[in-house]
């Protein structure tokens, strides 16, 4: 794959050379014209020498020669000066081009090649940065849409950015798969560079599109002018989210009683994290109110954005608990039927003629072991129905040769564990994005792509489920390595806000909003 940057660079270099050659030829023809034209005019316009008597011939001849010589020399002076000036300019231009070619880093000269490891790090950084911008833009669009604002143009820009980001993540996934497979990097350095350059280009394009649309979106939201009304809406939402968090705590307790501890382990600390985000929200709603009362709309809007970001994450954490409870109930309800269906497939395969069954011995044994383990766990007492349903799905896929049929969207027990894992990983990455790197986000994007709308082959359901769980594992690893950030200047709850990517640099960076990287950089100055 060749990136747009490298393709445009290869096209522009020959065109510059052709233009320079054409200029040199044109200059030569003009100089020749200047040299030839005076000679032709001298011959055409020379006055006829009148016949003179013989006695005056000796005097007339010298006069004619003098006149002819004077005209020719005078006419040759301008062309000679022009040729000399052209030669001097050509020499100066040649020397200047030589000096520029030695130090040039732009297309058209010898480019300064970025080392491949540095380019790889830049691509990873831009993936994280662009993914954060897209996530926050989605949250702000939802707030604006709830208020009834006309957000269609900005939804279009966001969809464009999402499409470019998804393509960049797909390219990153391809590179990671090649690395895992042990591909020979020495033979594919140029192709790898092209892919990395395209990732960079797509991320930059997405960020620029959001940056360009941000001023218009600001006019729609008008937080600086309507801070008081926006504060009232945020405070109303705050009370609603606080009530839902109290309900989420009760839900987690209920899940511990009904299912095995592993079933609700992924949301065990979500209620406490949501409370931490609410603490941050309270602090910055108060500061936004103070600045609004002083008439400082810019600072009021900055603190209001920070509060809205924390409130959105608190809401997402509460939603995650409710969603997991629904998924566990759905898996528990569908597990008996899934076991029965898988057992029927096992019986059908077992009854095949011996010659047809010879290649299925290993698969039959694997499926039987999985089904037996699930029956034992469900009979023993509280268990994890999502994990049990996942293993039943694996058994069915094993009997089908790991190919299986299509699972329609919204139906089929196989989709329940995969979609639950995807939703859980999405929530975790979104509420810990300040620490999560590109690898976890790449696996998450690939799982989302595989579980897109429409029918999903069973093999892709299982692969998406594995990728989503891997994304969660990698994200948790990143969070452990990141540690516990301090509050800095962000006030109460700022450590969680930094971990959630609401603030940067331990509370010193400004809050994110609809827009790209440049938009956040401009607004950080208002957050103190």
URVEN-V746973 format. One record per pair of residues at least 24 apart in sequence whose C-alpha atoms are under 6 Angstrom apart, sorted by sequence separation. I is the first residue (numbers start at 1). J is the second residue. D is the distance in whole Angstrom. If there is no record, write none. Layout:
i = <I | I>
j = <J | J>
d = <D | D>
This chain:
i = <443 | 444 | 281 | 390 | 444 | 367 | 443 | 281 | 168 | 386 | 440 | 277 | 440 | 363 | 440 | 363 | 38 | 277 | 164 | 436 | 274 | 436 | 35 | 435 | 34 | 161 | 409 | 409 | 422 | 270 | 408 | 418 | 421 | 425 | 435 | 407 | 406 | 407 | 406 | 406 | 405 | 332 | 331 | 335 | 342 | 404 | 331 | 403 | 402 | 435 | 434 | 434 | 432 | 433 | 434 | 432 | 433 | 431 | 248 | 224 | 245 | 224 | 241 | 123 | 224 | 223 | 13 | 9 | 313 | 263 | 260 | 259 | 260 | 259 | 260 | 3 | 2 | 3 | 306 | 280 | 280 | 279 | 276 | 302 | 299 | 169 | 214 | 214 | 211 | 210 | 211 | 210 | 211 | 207 | 128 | 124 | 136 | 137 | 133>
j = <467 | 468 | 307 | 417 | 471 | 395 | 471 | 310 | 199 | 417 | 471 | 310 | 474 | 398 | 475 | 399 | 75 | 314 | 202 | 475 | 314 | 478 | 79 | 479 | 79 | 206 | 454 | 455 | 468 | 317 | 455 | 465 | 468 | 472 | 482 | 455 | 455 | 456 | 456 | 457 | 457 | 385 | 385 | 389 | 396 | 458 | 386 | 459 | 459 | 499 | 499 | 500 | 499 | 500 | 501 | 500 | 501 | 500 | 318 | 297 | 318 | 298 | 315 | 200 | 301 | 301 | 108 | 107 | 431 | 384 | 382 | 382 | 383 | 383 | 384 | 194 | 194 | 198 | 511 | 492 | 493 | 493 | 493 | 527 | 526 | 442 | 514 | 515 | 515 | 515 | 516 | 516 | 519 | 516 | 438 | 438 | 513 | 514 | 516>
d = <6 | 6 | 4 | 6 | 5 | 4 | 5 | 6 | 5 | 5 | 4 | 5 | 5 | 6 | 5 | 6 | 6 | 6 | 6 | 5 | 4 | 5 | 6 | 5 | 5 | 4 | 5 | 6 | 5 | 6 | 4 | 4 | 6 | 5 | 6 | 5 | 6 | 5 | 5 | 4 | 6 | 5 | 5 | 6 | 5 | 5 | 6 | 5 | 6 | 6 | 5 | 5 | 5 | 5 | 4 | 4 | 5 | 5 | 6 | 4 | 6 | 5 | 6 | 5 | 5 | 5 | 5 | 5 | 6 | 5 | 5 | 5 | 4 | 5 | 6 | 5 | 5 | 5 | 5 | 5 | 4 | 6 | 6 | 6 | 5 | 5 | 6 | 5 | 5 | 4 | 5 | 5 | 6 | 4 | 6 | 6 | 6 | 4 | 6>
